[in-house]
């Protein structure tokens, strides 16, 4: 069964008309109509057999009153009751088996449908739906459809039972049933009003739940940024603010639920009261409530009670499902990406765009205008332009990611896509590269070589079999980009779309990637069509064609020589680059002149030529580096070759085994610990729990009193009747007492429901708050090894269980336990001999319960654990949707998703079978209770204690005990299986936390610390987790106040790890770090992190206003924020936004300290923007200590000193001049590889 079934079903039948998108219920019915018809047959047979029991009860009461009848007739009646009950059980549980399995199929088909839709959503539709909302649809809404499916037949079955019950009551009590019918209709009307109110509240709650999960998703994706900026408190406040509003709605729903419970508890009882009263009033002389009339009517009222009560039980579930149906149908009706026209790869033209205008959304302004582009097969096309000019947008347009408002757009051949932000899957490095293709060992090894991944395999724990974590969490930015490139290279596609892949890697690695992979001379992809977006001007002369983008239009197209020789935007781009980069010039001399660039410089004005002369040398030298790279061996850190050899030997000897980064989700085994229940009861409040039990116990006392009073009244009904045609005062008194006791029971039941619901809402809020606080305080290593989907599952499905499933099942469990005890007490009171068989029946019941609950508990845990990978994969797929579409891998990813859903449903199906196993055995116990209570009534009918009223009372309630006992076990199982959510939440509440946020008061930390910005690393070693190797090894370095330090090294050398150590995202294994002579390990984390400033490698924007993203704690005035924006060259951009600082940031989208860390902050911007950033840093942070981690060596050449890291150690630490003068230094070799000095010529 797959998602296409729904599509086929829509074609087979006409969709019911209505406003808005079509409902998904109709196509679901058409898809699964035959199993539904089979289940309906079983259900209607069960319903009809339900009415045989009151007929047999009438015969049994008559038998006990007429002692002249032979004993065998009574035994036959008792056996008939047993036989009918057994037949009923067979049909009922066949029905449930089919319907639960149908629910499983519904979940499977809806999961596939939602998954496919999420991948195909258009940008406009995607913008209005956050990842949190889409995950919520997958985790909560689809689950509600599955939970509702087994009970959907009750929407016709329950009315049928009501009609039949009223018919037989009319046969028994005549027209007096009309008063009961009016009462029933009144309650039905009231229920409709309550349902509408509850539905409104449910919709509001779901909106808030989506909002909360959206923010949770952003928080988890940006957790590193939050910790670096010490923003945990601000984001926690925002999430809890939403949660409080959600909980307020849950409280209001609690009162509505209580009122509904009161109504449905009163409804059958008041129907009976009004019917009996009318019966007596119509003909007081002849209408006598004898046991035979009273308890046959009561048994019919009990049958009537079930369909009415079940509406109360499933009413809220049906409302939630209706809300989910509305959300699902709107989601599935959302606009999809326009299918991209893909032609045959054997044509001469690979990419064609004619007179095309593109926008990100249908009704928004154009981002690309009048694009005309034709790319011939085998061409290397470069796209250049200023930051924000539309380069990446043009690439997205080629992929069909933008809305085409006019013109044509087509690709001829298969596509491989490398996005600017590499998308990495949570699987092994090898599988990330293969991306679903078969392993071709020779090609695979060559791809590893050309993508410069060979050396990285040597340091990964298990080589290419290492799990590289969710989003490639344990890889550097450069490593992730090279894995993304390797994926594209291995795919052997016809067209390669590369979005600035060289910006995240070192200069010499970038040169290697271009020469060995991309270039048309020696590259692996030569002969393929390649479109390269780049800020690296040095590679342009090696491209076949260059497209210059300006303000969303194609400004120029031509070869490098043509564009450079003429005037235009390309010349302006080069001129601005050379001029703006002048301040970063080094003293090195030009190694190889490029005649074309030199010619361009000579055509410039004298003053422009003077400014640009220094950087012309760099541009020429970088170009020379690329042209000569195939003859020049890449400069490598010392020891690299040996590491590569060791890695190769390990692979050849088969020593490397897969090593996973992501920890498997904890699967608890055995009985749920009593401490979990105790923790939950404490969260509710022990006093509240005691009060609830007291209220429910009082309700049961009133219920038993009411039943015994009715039995006594029916036995003496003849004596109480007047001889005239008026109802006697004694009868009125008995009726009044009966009514008062019954209403008292209902009121206590409603009161208990209110108290319990409010207590459980409070518990839900409390546990969520503790889990959120614990997650925010967890170390960064926790997020490295825990998939975000798993954490989101706790905050979505498990919290939803706290909000609805546990309150519903626990409340039902307590009420049905008291109802069962009430029934058993009544039977034993009527026939004390029943106590003899009660003990063995209880033992059988307990034994069945013991086997079932332990099995069900473990199956629920398996189902919970197997559910998390569904959401992790789903979230990962939504984030990488553009790559999945580009590679045309939607069907493969859909199969992967279906496999995960199927694996989850294996545990669920086993649960269904276990449920049926339980139900059949419980039915046998319940049927035995009915049989033995009837048998003892037959055998001991001559007893003075046993009256016809007591027989009628005990048997009429024994007939319902089967369902009650079944419900007790089911609710007990539901409580234990759902309490697993508390167990799972408790696990996250108890996760190890980071050090204290606040500095101890006795430390007396100055408010202006750090005043100087002096940093001392003293023998610093660090590992990310205890089992891993150290990433920093004995680093000792002293950084003076106001000093500008450049930190360089090959990918994986430990550059970013130094930042992690400085901010204490991971605690040191040994050594100490001092800032202004203070040991930072003694400081509170908030005090440390909030007083350092970092521009991270992967910045994150949180939904909310731009102002919130700049100042989440509201510490600064608008004037101060505008001043910061001006220094950052963003004042004009923000000023032009419609709402300025209050501009809303969509999903995903500083305090000046004495210490500033730049972690590859300008890797993905053009040279001009890089120059502006460097200028701002020099001007605004002149009094600060600045640490700059960079791949672009030009960025750090004007630093006071350069720290060269290699394998987690400080290899060199000196001024750039001294290091470059030392021809044996690693830094000199790096400069030589980048052709930034002439020192290599003399080496």
Number of C-alpha atoms within 10 A of each C-alpha: 12 17 20 12 16 23 14 13 18 18 10 12 11 10 15 8 9 8 6 10 15 18 20 18 14 16 22 19 15 17 21 16 12 11 15 18 11 14 23 19 12 19 21 19 14 21 19 13 14 20 17 14 21 22 15 16 24 20 16 27 28 17 21 23 17 12 11 8 12 10 14 11 14 23 19 13 20 23 17 16 23 22 14 16 25 17 13 20 21 14 20 20 21 15 23 20 19 19 25 23 20 19 20 24 20 24 24 23 22 23 25 21 20 21 24 19 20 27 24 24 23 22 19 20 18 19 14 11 18 22 25 23 21 24 28 23 22 24 21 22 25 23 21 21 24 23 19 19 20 20 19 15 17 17 11 11 17 19 14 16 24 20 13 19 22 21 15 18 23 15 11 15 22 13 15 20 24 18 20 25 17 13 19 19 13 13 20 16 12 13 19 12 12 17 20 12 14 22 21 14 20 23 18 15 20 21 13 19 22 21 18 23 24 25 25 24 26 22 22 19 17 17 21 20 21 19 22 24 21 20 19 19 16 15 19 17 11 13 19 17 13 16 20 13 15 22 20 13 18 22 19 13 22 23 18 18 24 21 19 24 22 21 22 26 22 20 24 23 20 20 23 24 19 21 24 22 20 20 21 23 15 15 13 20 17 13 18 20 22 18 29 22 18 25 30 27 26 23 26 26 20 21 22 22 23 18 19 23 19 14 20 21 18 16 19 20 20 22 20 24 25 18 19 22 20 18 17 23 16 15 20 19 16 18 15 17 18 14 11 16 12 15 15 12 16 11 11 12 20 26 21 17 19 15 13 18 23 27 21 21 18 15 10 11 11 17 20 25 18 17 22 16 16 13 19 17 21 19 20 25 24 28 25 27 23 18 16 14 19 22 29 21 20 23 21 21 25 20 24 23 25 25 23 20 15 13 14 15 22 20 23 20 19 19 23 27 27 25 21 18 16 23 22 25 22 21 19 23 25 20 19 21 26 19 19 13 11 9 14 10 9 8 13 17 13 16 24 24 17 22 25 21 17 21 22 19 21 22 16 20 18 21 25 25 19 21 25 26 24 24 21 24 18 19 18 19 22 22 21 23 27 26 26 25 28 26 28 25 27 23 20 16 18 21 25 24 22 25 23 25 25 26 24 28 25 22 24 26 24 24 27 25 24 23 24 23 23 27 22 22 15 13 17 22 24 17 15 21 25 29 26 27 24 24 24 19 18 18 23 22 18 21 19 17 21 24 24 23 23 20 15 21 19 22 15 16 18 14 19 20 13 13 19 20 16 11 11 13 17 24 16 12 18 21 19 16 22 26 21 20 25 18 15 17 20 18 11 16 14 20 20 16 16 17 10 15 18 14 12 19 20 12 12 14 9 11 8 16 18 13 17 23 18 22 21 27 26 27 24 23 25 25 25 19 27 26 17 13 19 15 9 11 10 17 18 17 20 12 10 16 13 12 17 17 14 14 23 18 13 16 17 10 9 9 12 18 14 14 16 18 20 18 12 11 14 10 12 15 13 9 12 17 11 9 10 17 17 13 16 22 17 15 18 22 18 14 11 18 18 10 15 24 16 14 21 22 21 16 27 23 15 19 23 20 19 20 21 19 16 24 24 16 23 26 19 17 19 15 13 18 22 15 12 9 13 14 19 16 12 15 20 14 11 18 18 14 16 21 18 14 20 23 21 18 27 24 21 21 23 25 21 25 27 22 18 24 27 21 24 30 22 19 21 24 20 15 21 23 17 16 21 20 18 18 22 22 19 20 22 20 14 16 20 21 18 17 25 22 24 18 20 25 25 21 21 23 20 24 21 18 22 25 21 17 19 25 23 23 23 22 19 19 22 17 21 22 18 20 22 22 15 19 26 20 16 23 26 16 17 25 25 15 16 20 16 10 13 17 11 12 17 12 11 15 19 13 11 18 19 11 12 20 22 18 19 23 25 21 22 22 22 20 20 25 21 22 21 24 21 27 25 20 21 27 23 21 22 22 17 19 19 20 22 21 22 22 18 14 14 19 12 13 19 21 13 15 23 21 14 19 22 19 17 21 21 16 20 22 18 15 21 21 14 17 22 15 14 21 25 17 17 23 22 18 23 25 25 21 24 26 24 22 26 30 21 18 31 22 14 14 23 13 10 7 12 17 23 26 24 27 29 30 26 28 30 26 22 27 27 19 24 24 18 21 22 20 21 22 24 21 23 21 24 23 22 23 22 24 23 24 22 25 20 19 22 18 12 19 20 13 15 13 16 18 18 14 15 12 18 12 7 6 9 8 15 8 9 10 17 19 15 18 23 21 21 20 20 16 15 22 23 26 19 22 15 9 7 10 14 18 20 27 21 19 21 16 16 13 18 15 19 18 20 24 26 26 27 25 25 21 23 23 21 26 28 21 20 22 20 19 21 23 24 22 21 19 19 20 17 14 15 19 24 16 21 17 13 17 12 18 18 13 19 17 23 21 18 24 22 18 21 23 20 26 18 19 20 14 12 19 18 22 19 17 19 21 18 19 17 17 18 18 12 11 9 14 9 13 9 12 18 18 13 18 17 15 17 15 15 13 16 12 11 18 13 9 12 10 12 17 18 14 15 18 16 16 20 18 14 16 16 14 21 23 26 21 20 21 21 24 20 24 23 20 19 20 23 20 18 20 21 16 19 17 18 16 17 14 11 13 18 14 16 22 23 27 24 25 28 25 27 20 19 18 22 23 21 19 20 16 23 26 25 25 26 25 22 23 20 20 17 17 19 16 18 21 18 15 22 24 14 13 16 11 16 22 29 23 24 25 22 23 25 28 28 29 24 18 19 17 9 6 9
